Amino acid sequence: MADWGKAWADFDKKLDKCSGIAWDGCHKIYILMDDKQMSKMKEYGYDPLISAGEMSRSEMLLTIKEWFGDSCGLRFVDTVKTRKDGTHKWGSLIGQGFGDYLEED
C-alpha cells in the first residue's frame, strides 16, 4: 500500500507558486502554474476553477483532496505551466490510476 503523505509531498511547493486550481468534475485535476493556464482552463469551461487569490494554500490542498476523493477511477493530479514558446509543460503529482491503490488513514 502506498503512503498518502508521500503522495501529497510536492503539493505545498506547487500551491505556494500557483495561479489556481481546476477540476473537470470527473478525473482531471490541475494545479495551474501561471495566469495563461488559468485563462486556458476558463476557455475550456473548467468548473470549478479557483484562483490562488480566492483560497489559502491549505484550503486549496483540502479542495484538491476533496476533488480527488470525488473523482472517477481515471483520476490524476498534474501541474501545467506555459513555456516561453507558448507550449504547455505538464508535471504529474499523482499519476492516473495511482489513487486506486491508496488508502487514507
C-alpha positions in Angstrom: 0.0 0.0 0.0 1.3 3.5 -0.9 1.7 6.3 1.7 -0.6 9.3 1.3 1.9 11.6 3.0 4.5 10.8 0.3 1.9 11.1 -2.5 1.0 14.7 -1.4 4.5 15.8 -0.5 5.2 18.1 -3.5 1.9 19.9 -3.3 2.9 22.5 -0.8 5.6 24.0 -3.0 3.5 23.9 -6.1 0.5 25.5 -4.4 2.7 28.3 -3.0 3.6 29.3 -6.6 0.4 28.5 -8.5 -2.2 30.8 -10.1 -5.0 28.5 -9.3 -6.6 25.0 -9.4 -9.1 23.4 -11.7 -11.1 20.2 -11.9 -13.2 18.8 -14.8 -15.7 17.3 -12.4 -14.6 13.7 -13.4 -10.9 12.9 -13.2 -8.6 15.7 -14.4 -7.3 17.8 -11.5 -4.8 20.6 -12.3 -2.6 22.9 -10.4 -2.2 25.9 -12.8 1.2 27.5 -12.5 0.5 30.7 -14.4 -2.2 33.1 -15.5 -2.2 31.9 -19.1 -3.2 28.4 -17.8 -6.0 30.0 -15.8 -7.3 31.6 -19.0 -7.0 28.4 -20.9 -9.0 26.4 -18.3 -11.6 29.2 -18.4 -11.8 28.8 -22.2 -12.1 25.1 -21.8 -15.0 25.5 -19.4 -13.5 24.0 -16.3 -15.7 24.5 -13.3 -14.7 24.7 -10.6 -11.8 27.0 -11.5 -10.4 28.6 -8.4 -7.7 31.4 -8.4 -4.9 31.5 -5.7 -6.4 34.8 -4.5 -9.7 33.0 -3.6 -8.2 30.5 -1.2 -5.2 29.9 1.0 -2.7 27.2 0.1 -4.1 24.9 2.8 -7.6 25.5 1.6 -6.5 24.6 -2.0 -4.9 21.4 -0.8 -8.0 20.4 1.1 -10.1 21.2 -2.0 -7.8 19.1 -4.3 -8.1 16.2 -1.8 -11.9 16.5 -1.8 -11.9 16.6 -5.7 -9.6 13.6 -5.7 -11.9 11.7 -3.4 -14.9 12.6 -5.6 -13.2 11.7 -8.9 -13.7 8.6 -11.0 -11.1 5.8 -11.3 -9.1 7.6 -14.0 -8.2 10.4 -11.6 -4.9 12.2 -11.6 -3.3 15.5 -10.4 -1.0 17.3 -12.7 0.7 20.7 -12.8 0.6 22.7 -16.1 2.6 25.8 -17.0 3.2 27.8 -20.1 6.7 27.7 -21.6 8.2 30.8 -23.2 7.4 29.5 -26.6 3.7 29.2 -25.6 3.5 25.4 -25.4 2.5 23.7 -22.2 4.7 21.8 -19.8 3.0 19.1 -17.8 4.1 17.5 -14.5 2.5 14.6 -12.7 2.0 14.8 -9.0 -0.3 11.8 -8.6 -0.4 9.7 -11.7 -3.5 8.3 -13.3 -4.7 5.2 -11.5 -2.3 5.6 -8.6 -5.0 6.7 -6.2 -6.9 3.5 -6.7 -4.3 1.8 -4.6 -4.1 4.3 -1.8 -6.0 4.0 1.5 -6.4 7.1 3.6 -5.8 6.7 7.4 
